[in-house]
Amino acid sequence: MWPTLLMAFALMLVLEGLLPFVAPRAWRETFRRITELSDGQIRFLGLSSILVGIVLLFILK
């Protein structure tokens, strides 16, 4: 199980690093916009990401 978790973490880091590497200006602007959101909006985005991830895990398993 640990090797799979580490591979998933490594893949997440690769995907997270793509946008700042390819388009740093767009990444910076997106990050700036996110900082302007309210706490409730940020929580909703986080919850949505969690739910989509769980659904994908169940579909792919």
Secondary structure as UniProt FT lines:
FT   HELIX           2..22
FT   HELIX           24..35
FT   HELIX           39..60
//
